[in-house]
Amino acid sequence: MGEGTGGGGWRRAGFAGAAIGVLAAGAAAGVAIERLTVGRSVRRKARLALDSTGPYGTLRGAPERALADDGTALAYEVDEVGEADGTGEAPGPVVTVVFSHGFCLSQDSWHYQRAALRGRVRTVFWDQRGHGRSARGASQTGADGVPVTIDRLGRDLRAVIDAAAPEGPLVLVGHSMGGMTVMALAERYPELIRDRVVGVALVGTSAGRLEEVSYGLPVAGVNAVRRVLPGVLRALGSQAELVERGRRATADLFAGLVKKYSFASEDVDPAVVRFAERMIEATPVDVVAEFYPAFAAHDKRLALAAFRGLPALALAGDQDLVTPASHTEVIAAELPGAELVLVPDAGHLVMLERPEAVTGALLDLLARVGAVPPDSGEGPASG
């Protein structure tokens, strides 16, 4: 058997798969050491048990599809006002809140916020191309396939809005890559922001200069990885099946990386951590390879001007290693009057780690734009 599929090649693919796990969490190296102190079979049984517990990822709406301008089918779901209590009614103009998720996640990453807002405000949750239930990008497949750009994602978001909320006021919410998507929408369609957007929330995201992020690691090592990573990813993307086998084989290492770069607190629910692992695991390596170059090229600080004067929320975990809180502070500085919220002891997946803080801040924003009553409170923490 040749080296590519033999023991040595398979083992190397395992470590390559683990490297993809790092990327999926937005980092370059590191692992939670406690994973090395528990037997592998025990950890596997624990993962299986966690997979069967908790409501995470179970909230669903009627499945719909929007077509991007390159023909890619984008999955989205709508929760209507009054849906949860059966009234189906809402006074006054209906505000639609559109949620955009981050890299290697899916619309289900907004689980807690979706549970809290159900029936109270019209919401749209969608999967970015190649993620969740959306198709892999038509522009990325075939011999002439091209990497994804953040600008492309902005056009995708416009297609979802045109299909799911063609009229009426909008509030845009984006986490990480989803926040970058919102910025790209504003840059390309400033008239849409001017005419219809009444509020914006940018969560754990960045307007640019991501090449300066060290992920809590020595700068020299991170820069060395950055130089070789695009080529490595292209090579791994051409051997996706082998890499996926390797990633499964190194599940314990992968789980440690996800926890390290997604969460900051020691008391985070293990079922939530496992839920994050499953979302990231579901992102194919070739999709990771297609998206990765977009982050180095991302620069949308000037696009933030489209949101000036609007009620805005800039929120991040204060221990975020992927898009550090300093990037959120830059965003808030560009949006005078924006509410800046740095959530203590929280990492990159702050909306899962500290859901009450994120949901409360979102409800405050929605109250400011008149989408919910001012005394809404935080709502349920789970569903």
C-alpha positions in Angstrom: 0.0 0.0 0.0 1.4 3.4 -0.9 2.4 6.0 1.6 -0.6 8.2 0.9 -3.0 5.6 2.3 -0.6 3.5 4.4 0.0 3.8 8.1 2.5 6.7 7.9 0.4 8.7 5.4 -2.8 8.0 7.4 -1.1 9.1 10.6 0.2 12.3 9.0 -3.3 12.9 7.7 -4.5 12.6 11.3 -2.2 15.4 12.4 -3.2 17.4 9.3 -6.8 16.9 10.3 -5.9 18.2 13.8 -4.4 21.3 12.2 -7.7 21.9 10.4 -9.3 21.7 13.8 -7.1 24.6 14.8 -8.1 26.6 11.8 -11.7 25.8 12.4 -11.4 27.3 15.8 -9.5 30.2 14.2 -6.2 29.4 15.8 -2.8 28.0 14.8 -1.7 25.7 17.6 -2.3 24.5 21.2 -4.2 21.9 23.1 -6.0 21.4 26.4 -3.7 19.3 28.5 -6.4 17.6 30.6 -7.4 15.6 27.5 -4.2 13.6 27.9 -5.0 12.4 31.4 -8.3 10.5 30.6 -8.5 7.2 28.7 -9.5 7.4 25.0 -12.4 5.0 25.4 -13.7 7.0 28.3 -13.6 10.2 26.3 -15.3 8.6 23.4 -18.1 7.3 25.5 -18.4 10.8 27.1 -18.7 12.4 23.6 -21.4 9.9 22.6 -23.3 10.7 25.8 -23.0 14.4 25.3 -24.3 14.0 21.7 -27.5 12.6 23.0 -28.1 15.3 25.7 -29.2 18.9 25.5 -31.5 20.8 23.1 -28.6 22.3 21.1 -29.2 22.5 17.4 -32.8 21.3 17.6 -34.6 24.5 17.0 -36.0 24.5 13.4 -38.2 26.5 11.2 -39.6 25.8 7.8 -36.7 25.1 5.5 -36.3 27.7 2.7 -33.7 28.3 0.0 -32.2 31.5 -1.5 -30.1 31.5 -4.6 -26.8 33.4 -4.6 -25.8 35.2 -7.8 -23.6 32.3 -8.8 -26.4 29.8 -8.3 -25.4 28.5 -4.9 -28.4 27.3 -2.8 -28.3 29.0 0.6 -30.4 27.5 3.4 -32.3 29.8 5.7 -35.2 29.5 8.2 -37.6 32.1 9.5 -39.3 32.3 12.9 -42.3 34.5 12.7 -43.7 36.9 15.3 -46.2 35.1 17.5 -45.1 31.7 16.3 -44.2 30.5 19.8 -47.5 31.4 21.4 -49.7 30.5 18.4 -51.1 34.0 17.9 -49.3 34.7 14.6 -49.9 38.4 15.2 -47.8 41.4 15.8 -48.6 45.1 16.3 -47.1 47.7 14.0 -44.3 47.3 11.4 -42.5 44.0 11.7 -38.7 44.3 12.2 -36.8 41.3 10.8 -33.6 40.3 12.7 -31.1 38.5 10.4 -28.4 36.4 12.1 -25.2 35.5 10.2 -22.9 32.9 11.8 -19.1 32.5 11.9 -16.5 30.3 10.1 -17.0 26.6 10.5 -20.2 27.1 12.4 -23.9 27.1 11.3 -27.1 29.0 12.1 -27.4 26.7 15.1 -24.6 28.6 16.8 -27.3 31.1 17.7 -29.3 28.5 19.7 -29.8 30.4 22.9 -30.6 33.7 21.2 -33.1 31.9 18.9 -34.8 30.3 21.9 -35.1 33.6 23.7 -36.4 35.6 20.7 -38.9 33.0 19.3 -42.3 34.5 18.9 -41.2 37.9 20.1 -39.6 39.3 16.9 -39.3 38.0 13.3 -35.9 36.3 12.9 -34.0 34.9 9.9 -31.2 32.4 10.5 -29.1 31.2 7.5 -26.1 29.0 6.8 -23.2 30.5 4.9 -22.2 28.7 1.7 -20.4 25.4 2.4 -21.7 25.4 6.0 -24.7 23.8 7.7 -27.4 23.0 5.2 -26.2 25.4 2.5 -24.6 24.0 -0.6 -20.9 24.3 -1.3 -20.2 27.4 -3.3 -20.8 27.0 -7.0 -18.0 29.4 -7.7 -15.6 27.2 -5.7 -16.3 23.9 -7.4 -14.9 22.6 -10.7 -11.6 23.3 -12.5 -12.1 27.0 -12.4 -13.0 27.1 -8.7 -11.9 30.3 -6.8 -11.5 30.9 -3.1 -14.3 32.5 -1.2 -14.1 36.2 -0.5 -15.8 38.3 2.2 -17.3 40.4 -0.6 -18.9 37.2 -2.0 -20.4 36.5 1.5 -21.9 40.0 1.5 -23.6 39.3 -1.8 -24.9 36.0 -0.3 -26.4 37.9 2.6 -28.2 40.2 0.2 -29.7 37.2 -1.6 -31.0 35.8 1.7 -32.5 39.2 2.6 -34.1 39.5 -0.8 -35.7 36.1 -0.4 -36.6 36.1 3.3 -37.2 39.8 4.1 -37.8 41.7 0.8 -39.4 44.6 2.7 -39.6 46.2 6.1 -37.0 47.3 8.7 -34.0 45.1 9.4 -31.6 44.5 12.2 -28.4 42.8 11.2 -26.5 40.5 13.6 -23.2 38.9 12.8 -20.7 36.8 14.7 -17.0 36.6 13.7 -17.1 35.8 9.9 -20.8 36.7 10.0 -19.9 40.2 11.2 -17.5 40.5 8.4 -20.3 39.4 6.0 -22.5 42.2 7.4 -19.7 44.7 6.8 -19.3 43.5 3.2 -23.0 43.9 2.7 -22.8 47.5 3.9 -19.9 48.3 1.6 -21.6 46.9 -1.5 -25.2 48.0 -0.8 -25.0 51.2 1.3 -28.5 52.1 0.0 -29.9 49.0 1.7 -28.4 50.1 5.0 -29.6 53.6 4.5 -33.2 52.7 3.5 -34.0 49.6 5.6 -31.5 48.8 8.4 -32.5 50.2 11.8 -29.8 48.5 14.0 -26.7 46.4 13.8 -24.9 44.0 16.3 -21.4 42.9 15.6 -20.3 40.1 17.9 -16.8 38.7 18.3 -15.7 40.0 15.0 -13.1 42.2 13.3 -12.9 45.0 10.7 -9.5 43.9 9.5 -5.8 43.5 10.4 -6.3 39.9 11.4 -2.7 39.2 10.3 -1.7 40.8 13.6 -3.6 38.3 15.8 -1.2 35.9 17.6 -3.9 33.6 19.1 -2.0 33.7 22.4 1.1 32.2 20.8 4.6 33.4 20.0 4.4 35.8 17.1 7.3 34.3 15.2 5.7 30.8 15.2 2.3 32.2 14.1 3.9 34.1 11.2 5.8 31.0 10.0 2.6 29.0 10.0 0.8 31.8 8.1 3.4 31.7 5.3 3.0 28.0 4.6 -0.7 27.4 5.6 -2.4 28.5 2.3 -0.4 25.9 0.3 -0.9 23.2 2.9 -4.6 23.8 2.9 -4.8 23.6 -0.9 -3.0 20.3 -0.7 -5.2 18.9 2.0 -8.3 20.1 0.2 -7.4 17.8 -2.7 -7.2 14.8 -0.3 -10.3 15.7 1.7 -11.4 12.1 2.5 -8.0 11.1 3.9 -7.8 14.3 6.0 -11.3 13.7 7.4 -10.3 10.2 8.5 -7.3 11.7 10.2 -9.4 14.3 11.9 -11.7 11.7 13.3 -8.7 9.7 14.5 -7.3 12.6 16.4 -10.7 13.6 17.9 -9.3 14.1 21.4 -6.7 16.6 20.2 -9.3 18.3 18.1 -11.7 18.6 21.1 -9.0 20.2 23.2 -8.2 22.8 20.5 -11.9 23.7 20.1 -12.3 24.2 23.8 -9.1 26.3 24.1 -10.0 28.7 21.2 -13.7 28.8 21.6 -14.3 29.2 25.4 -12.4 30.9 28.2 -14.2 29.8 31.4 -13.7 26.6 33.3 -17.4 26.2 34.1 -18.7 26.0 30.5 -21.2 23.2 30.1 -19.5 20.2 28.5 -22.6 19.6 26.3 -22.1 23.1 24.9 -18.5 22.4 24.2 -19.4 19.2 22.4 -22.1 21.0 20.5 -19.4 23.4 19.2 -17.2 20.5 18.3 -19.9 18.9 16.2 -20.5 22.1 14.2 -16.8 22.6 13.5 -16.4 18.9 12.7 -19.1 19.2 10.1 -17.2 21.7 8.0 -15.3 19.8 5.3 -11.6 20.4 4.9 -12.0 21.6 1.3 -14.5 24.3 2.5 -11.9 25.4 5.2 -9.3 25.7 2.4 -11.7 27.8 0.2 -12.4 30.3 3.0 -9.1 30.7 4.7 -7.5 33.2 2.3 -10.4 35.6 2.8 -9.4 36.4 6.4 -6.0 37.7 5.5 -7.5 40.0 2.8 -10.4 41.2 5.0 -10.4 45.0 5.5 -13.8 46.6 6.0 -13.1 49.4 8.5 -14.2 52.0 6.1 -17.5 50.1 5.4 -18.5 50.7 9.1 -19.3 54.3 8.1 -22.6 53.0 6.6 -23.8 52.2 10.2 -22.9 55.5 11.8 -26.0 57.1 13.4 -27.8 53.7 13.8 -28.3 52.0 17.1 -25.4 49.6 17.3 -24.0 46.9 19.6 -20.3 45.9 19.5 -19.8 42.8 21.8 -17.0 40.4 22.5 -15.6 38.0 25.1 -12.8 39.7 26.9 -10.6 36.6 26.6 -11.3 36.0 22.9 -8.1 34.6 21.3 -9.4 34.5 17.7 -10.9 38.0 17.2 -9.5 39.8 20.3 -11.6 42.3 22.2 -9.4 45.1 21.0 -10.8 44.5 17.5 -14.3 45.1 18.9 -13.1 48.2 20.6 -11.9 49.5 17.2 -15.4 48.8 15.7 -17.1 50.7 18.6 -14.8 53.6 18.1 -15.9 53.8 14.4 -19.6 53.8 15.5 -20.1 56.8 17.9 -23.0 56.0 20.2 -22.6 52.2 19.8 -22.9 50.1 23.0 -19.6 48.4 23.7 -20.0 45.2 25.8 -16.9 43.1 26.8 -18.2 40.0 28.5 -15.9 38.9 31.4 -14.3 35.5 31.3 -15.6 34.6 27.8 -14.0 33.5 24.6 -14.8 33.5 20.9 -18.1 31.6 21.1 -19.4 34.1 23.6 -23.0 33.6 22.5 -22.8 30.0 23.7 -20.5 30.5 26.6 -22.4 33.5 28.2 -25.8 33.4 26.5 -27.6 35.5 29.1 -25.1 38.4 28.5 -25.4 38.2 24.7 -29.2 37.8 24.6 -29.6 40.6 27.1 -27.5 43.0 25.1 -29.4 42.0 21.9 -32.7 42.6 23.6 -31.5 46.0 24.7 -30.6 46.8 21.1 -34.0 45.5 19.8 -35.8 47.6 22.4 -33.8 50.7 21.2 -35.2 50.2 17.7 -38.7 49.4 18.9 -38.7 45.8 17.8 -39.5 44.5 21.4 -40.9 46.3 24.4 -38.3 48.0 26.6 -39.0 45.7 29.6 -38.5 42.5 27.6 -35.9 41.1 30.0 -33.5 38.4 28.9 -35.9 35.7 28.0 -35.3 32.0 28.4 -31.7 30.9 28.4 -32.3 27.6 26.6 -34.8 25.8 24.4 
